[in-house]
């Protein structure tokens, strides 16, 4: 570990720090989104319209025909197409937060920032979906486009399993990172050491378990998110009969021991054909000018949006209906990855 990101001065920035742009992969799989692909594609166009007003959008598509179709759809929306760059690079699925590059920054003597990225190993959430594991090569395939310094930690990790405050602290869960379906050869201390070196952090703060219905084994981005260096919002279920009640209350109490912790409501039970889906307002994305928040036609939608407006007063709070997207077992944060600015 003589040349790890931390030793070279790199760190993973907080999500609210300035972005160059947001990476996405175009949705197309009817298995992921049964009878909903067209609706999810419409949501993507809506997302890109909002994103392109404040930063660049980098979209991966499978071929030239798809690129042409997407450009046509974007022109019909209110997207700033000058800010949308479409790259032909085939992917298996959309979960670029988990398989894509995990970006880092360091200060330079010129006052700008150097940007680099980590290429973690992606094994499709503990080998649950063998056909999706091929997306582990996406960071390597993006390297010629990015033209940035890169690092390979050589352990299995998904981007949705980590949440940083940009000042040395990372949140994660034991259910995910200590799961034997990821890195069974490493113990907790060894995993912590890798995270510290490759994320440029000093402390890992562990929660126990994630939300009901989450096939990622407890990703943190459905549970708890930093909204400022020492302030966390935590998804808390208020209904004592709900399966998320006990776990969410425990997570809230654990976080309160270390951070200023604000309860974020949950959208109740959102179910698909095979059972409960991991719907959570915590799966929001902080952008340069806005916060994109998943909503689910629930009475708590407005409450969640109002709370986030108080916490991000200088950003537009945009609620996007993710009732179709969540059928893929993820929402807005899961399908996006921010690339930090050099300024």
Secondary structure, DSSP 8 states (H G I E B T S, - for coil): -TT-TTTTT-B---TTS-EEEEEEE----TTTTTTTHHHHHHHHHHHHHHHTTTSEEEEEESSHHHHHHHHHHHHHTT--GGGEEEEE---SSS-HHHHS-EEEEEE-TTSSEEEEEE--B--HHHHT-GGGGGGGGHHHHHHHHH--EEE---SB--GGG-EE-SSSEEEEEHHHHT-HHHHTT--HHHHHHHHHHHHT-SEEEEE----TT-TTSS-GGGTEEEEETTEEEEE----TTSTTHHHHHHHHHHHHTTSEEEEE------EETTEE----TT--EE-SSEEEEEE-S-TTHHHHHHHHHHH-TTSEEEEEE-TTGGGGT--TGGG-EEEE---
